């Protein structure tokens, strides 16, 4: 199976919809990247993907990457410098724990959509949605090779 087929078309649409809804609550930018396998440390790979997707180029440095390596069951949530500067150290823990509950049941798309929704809600406290907000990053899911 190709990695692009890990989520059905309907599941992909639901994830993209979760991104769009979350971004209506915050000026933060959310991306999802799916790899088959994660070479090395998951946070190192997520940081590499973050850079490749130009997520560090947002105006407020408030991009968030949800990174999943489905073949070896690793995932990470990585926020940019603007977020990490203003949130507590354990900011992502509640989201990661909720996602893990779904992942353990094999509900990857639901867990991902729930995590995205929670991130949008939590980010709205620090980065509220602005009327003139511009969608700086694609809402589409990106896939590794």
C-alpha positions as CSV (number, residue, x, y, z in Angstrom):
1,X,0.0,0.0,0.0
2,X,1.3,3.5,-0.9
3,X,1.5,5.9,2.1
4,X,-1.0,8.2,0.4
5,X,-3.6,5.4,0.8
6,X,-3.1,5.0,4.5
7,X,-6.2,7.3,5.1
8,X,-9.2,6.9,2.8
9,X,-10.3,9.9,0.7
10,X,-13.1,10.5,3.3
11,X,-10.7,10.4,6.2
12,X,-8.3,12.8,4.4
13,X,-11.2,15.1,3.8
14,X,-12.2,15.0,7.5
15,X,-8.6,15.7,8.6
16,X,-8.4,18.7,6.2
17,X,-11.7,19.9,7.5
18,X,-10.4,19.7,11.0
19,X,-7.4,21.8,10.0
20,X,-9.7,24.4,8.4
21,X,-12.0,24.5,11.4
22,X,-9.1,24.8,13.9
23,X,-7.6,27.7,11.8
24,X,-10.9,29.6,12.2
25,X,-10.2,29.8,15.9
26,X,-6.5,30.8,15.7
27,X,-4.0,32.7,13.5
28,X,-1.8,29.6,14.0
29,X,-1.1,27.4,10.9
30,X,-1.5,23.7,11.1
31,X,0.0,21.0,8.8
32,X,-0.1,17.2,8.8
33,X,2.7,15.1,7.4
34,X,2.5,11.3,7.0
35,X,5.6,9.1,6.5
36,X,5.7,5.3,6.3
37,X,8.8,5.0,8.5
38,X,10.6,7.5,10.7
39,X,14.4,7.3,10.3
40,X,15.9,8.1,13.6
41,X,14.4,10.2,16.4
42,X,10.8,11.3,15.7
43,X,11.4,14.9,16.8
44,X,14.4,15.2,14.6
45,X,12.5,14.0,11.6
46,X,9.5,16.3,12.4
47,X,11.9,19.2,12.6
48,X,13.3,18.3,9.2
49,X,9.8,18.1,7.7
50,X,8.8,21.3,9.4
51,X,11.7,23.1,7.5
52,X,11.1,21.3,4.2
53,X,7.4,22.5,4.3
54,X,8.6,26.1,5.0
55,X,6.6,26.1,8.2
56,X,9.1,28.4,9.9
57,X,8.3,31.2,7.5
58,X,4.9,32.2,8.9
59,X,4.6,35.8,10.0
60,X,4.1,35.0,13.7
61,X,6.2,31.8,13.7
62,X,3.1,30.0,14.9
63,X,3.0,26.9,12.7
64,X,2.2,23.5,14.1
65,X,3.2,20.2,12.5
66,X,1.4,16.9,13.3
67,X,3.9,14.3,12.2
68,X,3.0,10.6,11.9
69,X,5.2,7.7,10.9
70,X,2.6,5.0,10.5
71,X,4.9,2.1,9.6
72,X,6.7,2.2,12.9
73,X,4.0,3.9,15.0
74,X,5.8,7.2,15.9
75,X,4.2,10.6,16.1
76,X,5.1,14.1,17.2
77,X,3.5,17.5,17.5
78,X,6.0,20.3,16.8
79,X,5.3,24.0,17.3
80,X,7.4,26.9,15.9
81,X,9.4,29.3,18.0
82,X,6.6,31.9,18.3
83,X,4.4,29.3,20.0
84,X,7.1,27.7,22.2
85,X,8.0,31.2,23.5
86,X,4.6,31.8,25.0
87,X,3.2,28.4,26.0
88,X,4.1,26.2,29.0
89,X,6.6,23.3,28.4
90,X,3.9,20.6,28.6
91,X,1.6,22.4,26.2
92,X,1.3,19.5,23.8
93,X,1.0,16.7,26.3
94,X,-2.8,16.7,26.7
95,X,-3.2,16.6,23.0
96,X,-0.7,13.8,22.5
97,X,-2.3,11.7,25.2
98,X,-5.8,12.1,23.7
99,X,-4.5,11.2,20.3
100,X,-2.7,8.2,21.7
101,X,-6.0,6.9,23.1
102,X,-7.5,6.8,19.6
103,X,-4.3,5.5,18.0
104,X,-4.2,2.5,20.4
105,X,-7.7,1.6,19.1
106,X,-6.5,2.0,15.5
107,X,-8.6,5.2,15.0
108,X,-5.7,7.2,13.5
109,X,-7.9,9.6,11.4
110,X,-10.2,10.4,14.3
111,X,-7.3,10.8,16.7
112,X,-5.5,13.1,14.4
113,X,-8.7,15.2,13.8
114,X,-9.3,15.4,17.5
115,X,-5.7,16.5,18.2
116,X,-5.9,19.2,15.5
117,X,-9.2,20.5,17.0
118,X,-7.7,20.6,20.5
119,X,-4.6,22.4,19.1
120,X,-6.8,25.1,17.4
121,X,-8.7,25.6,20.6
122,X,-5.6,25.9,22.8
123,X,-3.7,28.1,20.3
124,X,-6.6,30.5,20.2
125,X,-5.7,31.7,23.7
126,X,-2.3,32.8,22.6
127,X,-2.9,33.4,18.9
128,X,-6.5,34.4,18.4
129,X,-8.0,34.5,14.9
130,X,-7.7,37.8,13.2
131,X,-10.3,39.2,10.7
132,X,-7.6,39.9,8.2
133,X,-5.9,36.5,8.8
134,X,-4.2,35.0,5.7
135,X,-3.9,31.2,5.3
136,X,-0.1,31.1,5.0
137,X,0.3,27.3,4.7
138,X,-1.5,24.7,2.7
139,X,-4.2,22.7,4.6
140,X,-3.5,19.6,2.4
141,X,-1.8,16.6,4.0
142,X,1.7,16.0,2.8
143,X,3.2,12.6,2.4
144,X,6.8,11.3,2.6
145,X,8.4,9.2,-0.1
